[in-house]
Amino acid sequence: MNELEALVSSKITRNNQIEVIENGENFYQAELEAMRQARHSINVEAYIFHKGKVTDDVLEVLTERARAGVHVNLVMDALGSFSTRKRYFKPLKDAGGHVEWYMNRP
């Protein structure tokens, strides 16, 4: 237990649950399912957010949830996500989602 607390920089109590997700494909499916279940808010921070299948799926779910009235916030590092143009996020923004970059966006 002490090793896990050190790894996640958080105190673990008896009322917490931990699920180990073994690979990226499983991680993204679990993340998308959690987003689909959101009823109040979704907050996503990403260093790298490049156009592709995974980000298409994420944006589709975020856009659907924003249309359903869920408060959606997406923030990305401008350098790590440099190749992804602002227009890629138009459907999410049109649905009421918030998209921002940290660091400087050209």
LINTA-V484512 format. One record per run of one state. SS is the DSSP state (@ for helix, = for strand, . for the rest). FROM is the first residue (numbers start at 0). LEN is the number of residues. If there is no record, write none. Layout:
ss->(SS | SS)
from->(FROM | FROM)
len->(LEN | LEN)
This chain:
ss->(. | @ | . | @ | . | = | . | @ | . | = | . | @ | . | = | .)
from->(0 | 1 | 8 | 23 | 37 | 40 | 46 | 52 | 67 | 70 | 77 | 85 | 94 | 97 | 102)
len->(1 | 7 | 15 | 14 | 3 | 6 | 6 | 15 | 3 | 7 | 8 | 9 | 3 | 5 | 4)
